Amino acid sequence: MRLLVLGGTEFVGRAVAEAAAGRGWDVTVFNRGRNAPVPGTRSLRGDRTAPDGLAALTDGTWDAVVDTWSAAPRVVREAARLLRGRAGRYVYVSSCSVYAWAPPAGYTEEAPLVEGARPDADATDYLRDKRGGELAAVEAFGADRSVLVRAGLILGPYENVGRLPWWLTRIARGGPVLAPGPRELPLQYVDARDLAAWILGAVERELSGPYNLLSPRGHTTMGEFLDACVRATGADADLRWTEPDTILAAGIEPWTQLPVWVPPASEAHDALHGADVSRALATGLHCRPVTETVTGTWSWLRSIGGTAPQRPDRTLKGLDPEVEAGVLGLR
């Protein structure tokens, strides 16, 4: 298989490039050259946002293209239009954020979508940018040759958003840790490596259409997730399980200040941890245990000195130590 990855050196794009190279595919990555490419891949340089930035892609043919772009939909449109006659399939890594808020627990790919998105738009907001990117892919490749990967929470090695790396570094410091309850709160996410494996399978199977790409609902729990962080780091950390009402009363923002966590029985929990993923499971999605995701991320984090890269277009995650201490009654 000949695969073109637009990006291919960070988080999801890197996971896709690594997985494809590992299968012996002929992999080309196209990016600005700011990060080292995956060994075994061929690199093309260009800036998608610049005039003539796609010049390096004017020649060549591929069985599939994987695109993870998250900003202006017109950038997806320009690439897809350029490649539609020379690539068999366009895989666009989208987001469950494209569903109209708030989708109920158990929502499928048929749930209502956000309005106001356009394939030719400049950047507006994340959800409409992602939906616009979907429209751009389908416009150029048609519904039968485009795959819309509606991922939810993505974790794993190379994470540059700051969720799992924050929990790992916080727990590695040890001591009392504010653990947002309840312990049995079900979580839903996808390891970037499992996402990548499914994408390659989708190319091989010549799939098309939208897919919710997450683990099954309740694949793990908040307790299992944080326990895995304690075991992976080997830290002397004391998880202090705290009621949701106490956390919210302290003004702590779910999802950002306490990454991954949102209160149970809330719209946010239904939307972020409640997708129906039966379509993805039926087409080959396999989700590794949470212990493997946490351990793999910790090993990677240690290998780069303990500080994860941070995307400049994403908000910083994590809880201020003083706020944590105050909630735990330590000051």
C-alpha positions as CSV (number, residue, x, y, z in Angstrom):
1,M,0.0,0.0,0.0
2,R,1.1,3.5,-0.8
3,L,0.1,5.9,1.9
4,L,0.4,9.7,2.1
5,V,0.1,11.2,5.6
6,L,-0.5,15.0,5.7
7,G,1.5,15.8,8.8
8,G,2.9,12.5,10.0
9,T,5.4,13.6,12.7
10,E,3.1,14.5,15.7
11,F,0.7,12.5,17.8
12,V,-2.0,10.8,15.6
13,G,-0.3,11.5,12.3
14,R,2.9,10.0,13.7
15,A,1.1,7.0,15.1
16,V,-0.4,6.4,11.6
17,A,3.0,6.8,9.9
18,E,4.7,4.4,12.4
19,A,2.0,1.8,12.0
20,A,2.0,1.9,8.2
21,A,5.8,1.7,8.1
22,G,5.7,-1.2,10.5
23,R,3.5,-3.0,8.1
24,G,5.9,-2.5,5.3
25,W,3.8,0.1,3.5
26,D,5.3,2.7,1.2
27,V,4.7,5.8,3.4
28,T,5.2,9.5,2.4
29,V,4.8,12.2,5.0
30,F,4.1,15.8,4.0
31,N,4.8,18.6,6.5
32,R,6.9,21.7,7.3
33,G,9.9,19.7,8.6
34,R,9.8,20.9,12.1
35,N,10.0,17.4,13.6
36,A,12.0,14.3,12.7
37,P,10.1,12.0,10.4
38,V,9.3,8.4,11.3
39,P,12.2,6.1,10.2
40,G,11.4,4.3,7.0
41,T,9.2,7.0,5.6
42,R,9.8,9.5,2.7
43,S,9.5,13.2,3.5
44,L,8.0,15.9,1.4
45,R,8.2,19.5,2.6
46,G,5.6,22.2,2.4
47,D,3.4,24.6,4.3
48,R,-0.3,24.0,3.6
49,T,-1.2,27.5,4.6
50,A,1.3,29.3,2.3
51,P,0.8,30.2,-1.3
52,D,2.0,27.3,-3.5
53,G,2.5,25.4,-0.2
54,L,1.3,22.1,-1.8
55,A,3.8,22.2,-4.7
56,A,5.6,19.1,-3.4
57,L,2.4,17.1,-3.9
58,T,1.8,17.9,-7.6
59,D,3.3,14.6,-8.6
60,G,2.8,11.1,-7.2
61,T,0.0,8.6,-6.6
62,W,-1.2,6.9,-3.5
63,D,-3.7,4.3,-2.4
64,A,-4.9,6.6,0.4
65,V,-4.3,9.9,2.1
66,V,-4.7,10.5,5.9
67,D,-5.3,14.0,6.9
68,T,-5.5,15.2,10.6
69,W,-5.9,19.0,10.0
70,S,-7.8,20.8,12.7
71,A,-8.0,24.4,11.6
72,A,-9.4,26.2,8.4
73,P,-11.5,23.7,6.4
74,R,-10.3,25.4,3.1
75,V,-6.9,23.9,3.8
76,V,-8.4,20.4,3.7
77,R,-10.4,21.4,0.6
78,E,-7.3,22.5,-1.3
79,A,-5.3,19.3,-0.5
80,A,-8.2,17.0,-1.3
81,R,-8.9,18.8,-4.6
82,L,-5.3,18.5,-5.6
83,L,-5.1,14.8,-4.8
84,R,-8.5,13.5,-5.8
85,G,-7.3,12.2,-9.2
86,R,-4.2,10.6,-7.7
87,A,-5.3,8.9,-4.5
88,G,-7.8,6.2,-4.0
89,R,-9.3,7.2,-0.6
90,Y,-9.2,10.2,1.7
91,V,-9.2,9.5,5.4
92,Y,-10.0,12.6,7.4
93,V,-9.4,12.4,11.2
94,S,-12.4,14.4,12.5
95,S,-13.9,14.5,15.9
96,C,-17.1,13.6,17.8
97,S,-17.3,17.4,18.4
98,V,-19.0,17.6,15.0
99,Y,-22.3,16.5,16.7
100,A,-24.7,19.1,17.8
101,W,-24.4,19.7,21.5
102,A,-25.2,17.8,23.5
103,P,-25.6,14.4,21.9
104,P,-27.3,11.9,24.3
105,A,-25.5,8.8,25.6
106,G,-25.5,6.1,23.0
107,Y,-25.4,8.5,20.0
108,T,-24.5,7.0,16.7
109,E,-23.1,8.4,13.5
110,E,-26.6,9.4,12.6
111,A,-26.9,12.0,15.4
112,P,-27.5,15.6,14.3
113,L,-24.4,17.6,13.3
114,V,-23.4,21.2,14.0
115,E,-24.7,23.8,11.6
116,G,-22.9,26.6,9.9
117,A,-19.8,24.6,8.7
118,R,-18.4,25.2,5.2
119,P,-15.7,23.4,3.3
120,D,-14.2,26.7,2.0
121,A,-14.2,28.5,5.4
122,D,-11.3,30.0,7.2
123,A,-10.8,28.9,10.8
124,T,-13.8,29.6,13.1
125,D,-14.1,27.2,16.0
126,Y,-12.9,23.6,16.5
127,L,-16.3,21.9,15.9
128,R,-17.1,23.8,12.8
129,D,-13.6,23.5,11.5
130,K,-13.7,19.7,11.8
131,R,-17.1,19.5,10.3
132,G,-16.0,21.8,7.4
133,G,-13.0,19.5,6.9
134,E,-15.4,16.5,6.6
135,L,-17.4,18.4,4.0
136,A,-14.2,19.2,2.1
137,A,-13.1,15.6,2.0
138,V,-16.5,14.4,0.8
139,E,-16.8,17.2,-1.7
140,A,-13.5,16.2,-3.4
141,F,-13.5,12.4,-3.1
142,G,-17.2,11.6,-2.8
143,A,-19.0,9.7,-0.1
144,D,-17.8,6.4,-1.5
145,R,-14.1,7.2,-1.3
146,S,-13.9,9.3,1.9
147,V,-13.6,8.0,5.5
148,L,-14.6,10.4,8.3
149,V,-12.9,9.3,11.5
150,R,-14.9,10.9,14.4
151,A,-12.5,10.4,17.2
152,G,-13.2,11.3,20.8
153,L,-10.7,11.5,23.6
154,I,-7.3,10.4,22.2
155,L,-4.5,9.3,24.5
156,G,-1.2,7.5,24.1
157,P,2.5,8.1,23.3
158,Y,3.3,11.4,21.5
159,E,0.3,13.2,23.0
160,N,0.7,16.9,22.5
161,V,-2.6,18.0,24.1
162,G,-1.6,17.6,27.7
163,R,-4.2,15.2,29.2
164,L,-2.5,11.9,30.1
165,P,1.0,13.5,30.4
166,W,-0.4,15.9,33.0
167,W,-1.8,13.1,35.1
168,L,1.4,11.1,34.8
169,T,3.7,14.0,35.8
170,R,1.3,15.1,38.6
171,I,1.2,11.6,40.1
172,A,4.9,11.1,39.6
173,R,5.4,14.0,42.1
174,G,3.7,11.9,44.7
175,G,1.9,13.0,47.8
176,P,-1.8,13.6,48.2
177,V,-3.5,13.8,44.8
178,L,-7.0,15.1,44.1
179,A,-8.7,12.2,42.4
180,P,-12.1,13.2,40.9
181,G,-14.8,10.7,41.8
182,P,-16.5,8.5,41.7
183,R,-13.9,5.7,41.2
184,E,-16.3,3.7,39.1
185,L,-17.0,6.6,36.6
186,P,-16.9,5.0,33.2
187,L,-14.4,6.5,30.7
188,Q,-14.3,6.2,26.9
189,Y,-11.2,7.1,24.8
190,V,-9.0,5.6,22.1
191,D,-5.3,5.0,22.1
192,A,-3.7,6.7,19.2
193,R,-2.0,3.5,18.2
194,D,-5.3,1.6,18.1
195,L,-6.8,4.5,16.1
196,A,-4.0,4.2,13.6
197,A,-4.4,0.5,13.3
198,W,-8.1,0.9,12.6
199,I,-7.4,3.6,9.9
200,L,-5.0,1.3,8.1
201,G,-7.6,-1.5,8.2
202,A,-10.2,0.9,6.8
203,V,-7.9,1.6,3.9
204,E,-7.4,-2.1,3.3
205,R,-11.1,-2.8,3.5
206,E,-11.9,0.2,1.3
207,L,-14.4,1.5,3.9
208,S,-16.2,4.8,3.6
209,G,-18.4,7.1,5.6
210,P,-18.4,8.3,9.2
211,Y,-17.3,6.2,12.2
212,N,-17.2,7.0,15.9
213,L,-13.7,6.0,16.9
214,L,-13.5,5.3,20.6
215,S,-13.3,2.4,23.0
216,P,-16.5,0.8,24.0
217,R,-18.4,2.7,26.7
218,G,-16.9,1.9,30.1
219,H,-13.7,0.4,28.6
220,T,-12.1,1.6,31.8
221,T,-13.0,3.7,34.8
222,M,-11.5,6.8,36.5
223,G,-10.2,4.6,39.3
224,E,-8.6,2.1,36.9
225,F,-7.1,5.0,34.9
226,L,-5.5,6.7,37.9
227,D,-4.4,3.4,39.5
228,A,-2.6,2.6,36.3
229,C,-0.8,6.0,36.5
230,V,0.3,5.2,40.0
231,R,1.6,1.8,39.0
232,A,3.4,3.1,35.9
233,T,5.2,5.9,37.6
234,G,6.0,3.9,40.8
235,A,5.3,7.1,42.7
236,D,4.4,7.4,46.4
237,A,1.1,9.0,45.5
238,D,-2.0,9.0,47.7
239,L,-5.2,9.2,45.6
240,R,-7.7,11.3,47.6
241,W,-11.1,10.5,46.0
242,T,-13.3,13.6,46.0
243,E,-17.0,14.0,45.4
244,P,-17.9,15.8,42.1
245,D,-20.0,18.4,44.0
246,T,-16.9,19.4,46.1
247,I,-14.8,19.8,43.0
248,L,-17.4,21.9,41.1
249,A,-18.0,24.0,44.2
250,A,-14.3,24.9,44.2
251,G,-14.7,26.3,40.7
252,I,-12.5,23.6,39.1
253,E,-13.2,23.2,35.4
254,P,-13.8,19.6,34.4
255,W,-11.9,18.3,31.3
256,T,-9.3,21.1,31.4
257,Q,-8.2,21.5,35.0
258,L,-8.9,17.9,35.7
259,P,-8.2,16.3,32.3
260,V,-10.3,13.3,31.1
261,W,-12.8,13.8,33.9
262,V,-16.3,15.2,33.7
263,P,-19.0,14.8,36.3
264,P,-21.2,11.7,36.1
265,A,-24.8,12.0,34.9
266,S,-24.0,15.3,33.0
267,E,-24.4,16.4,29.4
268,A,-20.7,16.5,29.1
269,H,-20.3,12.9,30.3
270,D,-22.9,11.6,27.9
271,A,-21.2,13.5,25.0
272,L,-17.6,12.8,25.8
273,H,-17.8,9.2,27.2
274,G,-21.1,7.9,25.8
275,A,-20.7,7.4,22.0
276,D,-22.0,4.2,20.3
277,V,-19.0,2.7,18.6
278,S,-20.5,-0.5,17.3
279,R,-19.8,0.4,13.7
280,A,-16.1,0.8,14.4
281,L,-15.9,-2.4,16.5
282,A,-17.7,-4.3,13.6
283,T,-15.0,-3.1,11.2
284,G,-12.0,-4.1,13.2
285,L,-11.4,-1.7,16.1
286,H,-9.4,-3.3,18.9
287,C,-8.7,-1.3,22.1
288,R,-5.8,-2.3,24.3
289,P,-6.1,-2.2,28.1
290,V,-5.7,1.1,29.8
291,T,-2.6,-0.2,31.5
292,E,-0.8,-0.4,28.1
293,T,-1.9,3.1,27.2
294,V,-0.6,4.6,30.4
295,T,2.6,2.5,30.6
296,G,3.4,3.3,26.9
297,T,2.8,7.0,27.4
298,W,5.0,7.1,30.6
299,S,7.8,5.3,28.8
300,W,7.7,7.8,25.9
301,L,7.5,10.7,28.3
302,R,10.6,9.6,30.2
303,S,12.4,9.0,26.9
304,I,12.0,12.7,26.0
305,G,13.0,14.1,29.4
306,G,9.6,14.2,31.1
307,T,8.1,17.2,29.4
308,A,5.5,16.5,26.7
309,P,5.2,18.8,23.6
310,Q,2.3,21.1,23.7
311,R,0.2,22.2,20.7
312,P,0.0,26.0,20.6
313,D,-3.6,25.9,19.5
314,R,-4.8,23.9,22.5
315,T,-5.5,25.2,26.0
316,L,-3.1,24.2,28.8
317,K,-4.4,21.4,31.0
318,G,-4.0,20.7,34.7
319,L,-4.8,21.9,38.2
320,D,-2.8,24.6,40.1
321,P,-1.1,22.9,43.1
322,E,-2.5,25.6,45.4
323,V,-6.1,25.0,44.3
324,E,-5.5,21.2,44.7
325,A,-4.1,21.7,48.2
326,G,-7.1,23.9,49.2
327,V,-9.7,21.4,48.1
328,L,-7.8,18.6,49.9
329,G,-7.6,20.8,53.1
330,L,-3.8,20.9,53.1
331,R,-3.4,24.6,53.5
